[in-house]
Amino acid sequence: PAAQPSGSEAPNLTVTKFLMYNALGEPADVVESPAGGTEHVRKTIATYDAAGRQLIKKLEGGGTAIPKTETVYSPTLGLPERQQLACESNCASYSSSFGTSGTGELKRPLGIAVDASGNVYVAAKELNCVKKFSSGGTYLGAIGKCGTAGSGNGEFKEPRSVAIDPSGHIWVVDTGNLRVEEFTAGGAYIQSLGGGHLSMPYELAVDGEGRVWVADQSGKIVEYKETSPGVYPFYGEVTSVEGAKVEPEGISVDAAGDLWIAEGNANRITEFELTSAGYVFHHVFGTAGSGSGQFSNPFDVVAGRWGELLVVDAGNDSIQQYSLHGNYMGSFGAEGTGAGHLIEPASIALGPGGAISVTDRGNHRVEKWQASSGAEATTTT
């Protein structure tokens, strides 16, 4: 591996080495460029802080015996914390689909959420309700009056997003009524949030610390924060990223409390880090295109518990996977109508046991996938 620089070096110094490996994956000599034949070459990019502690080591390229990896190091001890393996085109395997017939039939579904038992909730915008399915796709019932728009408590007009908080409560973005509604796990209405701060609410995210974020397509992220049990006043909003107007489509919060924004028109993913001073801009990645690591209208993003980011790339009809540092790790799904294919996917949710649920908007269904072992990070020692 690349040698650590001394503490006198500049902060966040990046060191690049080309390491040669033989066909068995055994390290050989350091070279300046890839070699041919049966040897495999990968590039090591190591990043260090000002004290010489290694923060990230990213390995690119490689042959069949050498997968791409990203190792994340503790910023305090400089020791490995986890390793992310590239999954290439095998990040997940297709398992099933539902929502195309019967009382559970869907029409251009948008938001999706999964509870701790694996039940799936789908925001059926065209039907003005939220439909609930078992983990196996059996229709279980609905919140709201399917087929009828309304503005009363527990009613919806074009609901676009749904989320489940750690207590099991269900939160729904009621776009046409410019509000967010909260329900018990059993579907009983609790309250509405809005207060004149929402003009085009689209997506939402909730965490276990009493925070509710709403992605508003007018160009802002609105935050409500619980100040006493069940009370969520307006707390603040974000309207720009590095001087540019924020263009939110999807939103997610990770295990550390950091906020991830899918900005569809800007074709990028933006992270805001939770600090003692509140949320501050951390980094952004993404460019427009159809190649690996490029986006065409990223519609949603979800942060997994193993340090993976899954991005719904609606324009490219696929799901892309990244590390939390924005490094492309692989993808799954492709344009089409058959099993394992997508047309204009809209939203994504993670469930128990590595289950992945995606609203396949253009095919009027939900598709379920199973994360591959290579799609998860493993703890290193």
ABEGO torsion letter per residue (X at the ends): XBBBBBAABBBGBBBBBBBBBBAAGBBBBBBABBBBEABBBBBBBBBBBAAGBBABBBBBEEBAABBBBBBBBBAAAGBBABBBBBAEAAABBBABBBGABEAABBBGBBBBBBBAAGBBBBBBAAAGBBBBBBAAGBBAEBBEBBGBBBABBGBBBGBABBBBBAAGBBBBBBAAAGBBBBBBAAGBBABBBGGGABABBABBBBBAAGBBBBBBAAGBBBBBBBABBGBBBBAEBBABBGGBBBBBABBBBBAAGBBBBBBAAAGBBBBBBBBAAEBBBABBBEBBEABBGBBBGBABBBBBAAGBBBBBBAAAGBBBBBBAAGBBAEBBEBBEABBGBBBGBABBBBBBGGBBBBBBAAAGBBBBBBBBAAABBBBBX
